[in-house]
């Protein structure tokens, strides 16, 4: 929270949902884009109860809050939003039916969606990548070599520091998990201002920086 505030954004903190321990990973439950909040359908049914509290919280910030109309599934961790499109990673948590519904909804907002395939060993697309600026993606080598970022400049994560790829750019600051000095050095050499954040506890559950907030 302090790092987000330090990067110049207002932070709203939701009340804890003790019955839903995965709710700390709020990014999976909604997509905030083009002035609209879309309540998603997480790929783990045990998380469906998180949607109503998220919907209520988002209604305080968005005039338009809509539910994804589908019997499929989409996790927000599989959605990489760029200035030109949304990349949707098909994974164990995001399926074709869910992405079909999201594509229709985004088309109504004038936003194209492009499907990509997440490697089977990776939980979410954004486990292995992040947007650094309008034309640059930070990515693990394994994900970059799939060709899913065609049209973007790719900055590869140093080998051995793959968990660092789940980072977030907030205004002019790149927030990076602690413990990845090679990644910090590479990003700084590319001209980015880097601030490190402790995320060791979240990492025990495959969580990273992008998972724990919704940003718009």
N, C-alpha and C positions, 0 to 999 in steps of 0.2 A: 504494500500500500504506500509506504513512504517513497519507494522508488518511482511509482506511478505519479504520485503527487509532485515529486521532485522534477519529473519530466514535464510538468505543466498541465496536468489534467485534473478534473474534478473526479473524485472517487465516491461511489455509493456502495455501502457495505450491506449485503443482505443478512437477515437473521440466519443463524445456523439451522440446518435441517437435520436434526439428529437421527431421524429415521432413514436418511439417505446419505450415507457416508461419502458417496462419490460426488455429492452436490458441490463440493469444493471445486470440482472441474466444470465450472459453470459454462465454459465456452461450448461444450458439447450440446447444450440444450437450446441454444438460440443463435440466430445469425442476424446481426444488425447492419443494414445496408440501404443506401439511398433513402434514408429517412423512414425506413420501415423495419419493424422487428418481426422476425419470422421465428415462431416457436417450432423447433424441430422434433423429430422422433428418434431419440437415442437408440443405438443398436442393442443396448442391454435393457430388456424390459423392466428390470429392477429399478431403472432410473425414470420411468414414466411419471412417477409421483413428483418429480422435480419440476415438471412443466408448469403446473398451476401457480406455484409461488414465483417462478421466473416470469410468467405471463403478467402476474399482478405487479411485480416490480417494474417491468418494462413499460407497462401502461402509464406509469408515472413520468416517463421520458419520451414516449412516442405516441403520436396521435393514432397511428395505424399499427396494430399488433395482429398478426394473422397466424393461424396454425397451418403447418404443412399438411396438405390434403392428400393423404396416401396411406396405404397399409404397409408401405415399405419403411426403410430406416435411413436416417442421415445423422451422423455425429458432426458437430461443428468442427471438431479436430481434423476432419477430412476436407475442410473447405479453406482454400487459400484465395483470399480476395485481393485482386490486383486492380490497377486503375482501368484496365481494359476488359476484364472478364473475371469469372470465378472458376478456379480449378477445383474440381470435385474428385477426390480420390476414392475409388471403389476399394473396399476393405472388408474385414470381418464385421465391421460396425456400420458400414454404409453400402446399401445395395442399389441395384439398377432401378427398382420401382421407386425408391425414395428419391434418387437423383432425377428420375423422369419428372416427378411432381415438383421438385425444386426448380428444374429447368423451365417448366411452364410458368411457375410463379415469377421467376426472375425475368423471363421474356416479357411479361407484362410491365416490368420496370425498365425495360430496354437494356437489360444486362445479359450478355451471352455467358453460357456455361460450357466448359470443356471437361470431358471425362478423362481421367488419368487412372492408371493402375498402381496401387500401393503395394510394394513388395510384401510377400506373405509374412516375413519376420517382423514387420513394422506395424504397430497398433493403428496409428493414424498417419495420414499424409503429412501433417505438420509435426509429427514426431521427428521427421527427417528434413524439414525445410522451413524457411521463413522468408517473408518479403522484406528486403532491405530498403528499396526505393522503387519508383515506378517501373524501372526496367531491370532490376537486379534481384536475384534470388540466392539466398544462402542455402546450401544443400549438402547432404552427405553424398559421398561418391556413389554409393549403391543406388540412391534415388536419382541422382543426376544422370547416370548412365542409361536410365530407362528411356531418355528422350522426352520426358513429360514436360520439360521446361523450354521446349522449342520456342524461339522468339525472345527469350530473356537472356541477359548476361548472368552466368552462373559463377558464384564464388564458392568453391568447395571447402567443406569443413575438413580440418586436418584429421588424418587417420588416427584413430584411437580416442578422439574426442567427439564422437558422433552424437552423444546426448546434448551437446552444446547447440546443435542445429535447431532445437526448439527454443528460439529466442524471439523477442519482439522489438520492433522499431516503434518508438513512441515519440512523436515530434522529432527532435533532432538527436535523440539518445537511443542507442541500442542497449536494451537490457539483456544481459547474458548471465546464465547460471554460473555460480562460483566454481572454481576448480578446473578451468579450461584455459590455461595461459596461452597456448598456441593459437586458439581461436581468437582470443582477445587481441593478440598481436597481429593476426591476419586482418581482422576487421579494422583495427587502427591504421594499418598500413594502407587500407583502401580509403581512408579519410573519415571513418565513422567514429563518433564519440561513444565510448563503451562504458557502461556501469554494470558491475557484477552484483548479483542478488543470490542469497542462500536459498537453494531449492532441494536440499538433500532429502528432506522428509517426503516431499511430493514425488521425488524420483523413485522412492521405494514402491510406489504404485504406478510406475510408468508415467507420472505426471511431469509436465514441464512448464515453462513460463507462460506459454500462450494459453494453456488449459484453464488457468485460474482467474481469468477475467474476461468480460465482454467489453470490447473497445470500439468506439465510434467517434 
